[in-house]
Amino acid sequence: MAEFLSVLVYLAERSGDIIRDVEASGEKQISMKMEGPVTIADIRAQKTITENLLALYPSLVIKGEESDKSMETVDAASKPEELTESIRSLVKNETIQQKHTERVSFIESLHKAGVFSEDEISSKPFETFNTSEATVWIDPLDGTSDYCRGNISAVTVLIGLTIKDYSRIGVIHFPFSALPDKSKGMTLFGTGEHGCYSVNYTAGVTPQEMAARVPEYMAPFEGAPAEDFQIRVALSSNRPAEPEMMAAIAPSTAVGLGGCGNKAAQLLLDNADAYITSGLNYWDICACEPLIRARGGTVFLGNMDKVKYTAGEDYIDGLNASRTVECKALMDSRRATKL
């Protein structure tokens, strides 16, 4: 598990380098597809992630936003041999296993409250998984429209893994986390079992410097919000908030943001309490869900059913994510009183 997480972090950060380099060149090579714009950075990043994962884990099923055809004439930006033993040891197995042990009571409390099942977040050791039951979901450049407009702080690289239709492992990389300095990035990663971690990234660092970093554990949020707490709702910056939705959970305030991954990540960073949206794809949320769960939050469909990543499908009709179980309960209570 530790090695797999390390590999995902490395590939997400290398994809961030691609995005950064294309941004600096001014040659994004923008084209249009049905879902919106796509750039050479989207395609090259997905090719890099896919090619390296398949070289290391040949039986993995990998699904991404960009088509296989679009990647045919593009080269990966890194090769499997660059994933040295030190790079694959960024995440220490003994560290995450110890953290899982420390988190068992927290996980069991969520089971007892009926929030999550054992299939979603396990109190038992989660050290390996069967690739025949797993699928990797990639959004190589989430927030492409924002990227094309120059709103680069909204851009993320998303890599998530599902097991038996539930999201279990996630990596979110921000290539531009400390603007105006475009060389600084940040990566959030983890599982519901082992917790959520953050690690900073600087463009141009050596492999030795990358491997020497120490990820920082992000503990679950604590404490219930007050009855009059103002819910901060992450919404698309280019769409007005729906008055009825906001009124149903009032007092509330809209936080306008770009990018699905960016909006979800703001729950992890305590800059929003809820992320409510209409339709999106599996690769938009798969990486984010286990990290939200790791910090004590929840992710449901628009109809409040659990999210399941069903084989042969890739679309979700609405999403309700909450920073904590308590935030969800407060919003549910407010909605109920206003029916």
Secondary structure in CASP SS format (residue, H / E / C, confidence):
PFRMAT SS
TARGET T0000
AUTHOR 0000-0000-0000
METHOD secondary structure of the structure
MODEL  1
M C 1.00
A H 1.00
E H 1.00
F H 1.00
L H 1.00
S H 1.00
V H 1.00
L H 1.00
V H 1.00
Y H 1.00
L H 1.00
A H 1.00
E H 1.00
R H 1.00
S H 1.00
G H 1.00
D H 1.00
I H 1.00
I H 1.00
R H 1.00
D H 1.00
V H 1.00
E H 1.00
A H 1.00
S H 1.00
G C 1.00
E C 1.00
K C 1.00
Q C 1.00
I C 1.00
S E 1.00
M E 1.00
K E 1.00
M C 1.00
E C 1.00
G E 1.00
P E 1.00
V E 1.00
T C 1.00
I H 1.00
A H 1.00
D H 1.00
I H 1.00
R H 1.00
A H 1.00
Q H 1.00
K H 1.00
T H 1.00
I H 1.00
T H 1.00
E H 1.00
N H 1.00
L H 1.00
L H 1.00
A H 1.00
L H 1.00
Y C 1.00
P C 1.00
S C 1.00
L C 1.00
V E 1.00
I E 1.00
K E 1.00
G E 1.00
E C 1.00
E C 1.00
S C 1.00
D C 1.00
K H 1.00
S H 1.00
M H 1.00
E C 1.00
T C 1.00
V C 1.00
D C 1.00
A C 1.00
A C 1.00
S C 1.00
K C 1.00
P H 1.00
E H 1.00
E H 1.00
L C 1.00
T C 1.00
E C 1.00
S C 1.00
I H 1.00
R H 1.00
S H 1.00
L C 1.00
V C 1.00
K C 1.00
N H 1.00
E H 1.00
T H 1.00
I H 1.00
Q H 1.00
Q H 1.00
K H 1.00
H H 1.00
T H 1.00
E H 1.00
R H 1.00
V H 1.00
S H 1.00
F H 1.00
I H 1.00
E H 1.00
S H 1.00
L H 1.00
H H 1.00
K H 1.00
A C 1.00
G C 1.00
V C 1.00
F C 1.00
S C 1.00
E C 1.00
D C 1.00
E C 1.00
I C 1.00
S C 1.00
S C 1.00
K C 1.00
P C 1.00
F C 1.00
E C 1.00
T C 1.00
F C 1.00
N C 1.00
T H 1.00
S H 1.00
E H 1.00
A E 1.00
T E 1.00
V E 1.00
W E 1.00
I E 1.00
D E 1.00
P E 1.00
L E 1.00
D E 1.00
G C 1.00
T H 1.00
S H 1.00
D H 1.00
Y H 1.00
C H 1.00
R H 1.00
G C 1.00
N C 1.00
I H 1.00
S H 1.00
A H 1.00
V C 1.00
T E 1.00
V E 1.00
L E 1.00
I E 1.00
G E 1.00
L E 1.00
T E 1.00
I E 1.00
K C 1.00
D C 1.00
Y E 1.00
S E 1.00
R E 1.00
I E 1.00
G E 1.00
V E 1.00
I E 1.00
H E 1.00
F E 1.00
P C 1.00
F C 1.00
S C 1.00
A E 1.00
L C 1.00
P C 1.00
D E 1.00
K C 1.00
S C 1.00
K E 1.00
G E 1.00
M E 1.00
T E 1.00
L E 1.00
F E 1.00
G E 1.00
T E 1.00
G C 1.00
E C 1.00
H C 1.00
G E 1.00
C E 1.00
Y E 1.00
S E 1.00
V E 1.00
N E 1.00
Y E 1.00
T E 1.00
A C 1.00
G C 1.00
V C 1.00
T C 1.00
P H 1.00
Q H 1.00
E H 1.00
M H 1.00
A H 1.00
A C 1.00
R C 1.00
V C 1.00
P C 1.00
E E 1.00
Y E 1.00
M E 1.00
A C 1.00
P C 1.00
F C 1.00
E C 1.00
G C 1.00
A C 1.00
P C 1.00
A C 1.00
E C 1.00
D C 1.00
F C 1.00
Q C 1.00
I E 1.00
R E 1.00
V E 1.00
A E 1.00
L E 1.00
S E 1.00
S C 1.00
N C 1.00
R C 1.00
P C 1.00
A C 1.00
E C 1.00
P H 1.00
E H 1.00
M H 1.00
M H 1.00
A H 1.00
A H 1.00
I C 1.00
A C 1.00
P C 1.00
S E 1.00
T E 1.00
A E 1.00
V E 1.00
G E 1.00
L E 1.00
G C 1.00
G C 1.00
C H 1.00
G H 1.00
N H 1.00
K H 1.00
A H 1.00
A H 1.00
Q H 1.00
L H 1.00
L H 1.00
L C 1.00
D C 1.00
N C 1.00
A C 1.00
D C 1.00
A E 1.00
Y E 1.00
I E 1.00
T E 1.00
S E 1.00
G E 1.00
L E 1.00
N E 1.00
Y H 1.00
W H 1.00
D H 1.00
I H 1.00
C C 1.00
A C 1.00
C C 1.00
E H 1.00
P H 1.00
L H 1.00
I H 1.00
R H 1.00
A H 1.00
R C 1.00
G C 1.00
G C 1.00
T E 1.00
V E 1.00
F E 1.00
L E 1.00
G C 1.00
N C 1.00
M C 1.00
D C 1.00
K E 1.00
V C 1.00
K C 1.00
Y C 1.00
T C 1.00
A C 1.00
G C 1.00
E C 1.00
D C 1.00
Y E 1.00
I E 1.00
D E 1.00
G E 1.00
L E 1.00
N E 1.00
A E 1.00
S E 1.00
R C 1.00
T C 1.00
V H 1.00
E H 1.00
C H 1.00
K H 1.00
A H 1.00
L H 1.00
M H 1.00
D H 1.00
S H 1.00
R H 1.00
R H 1.00
A H 1.00
T H 1.00
K C 1.00
L C 1.00
END
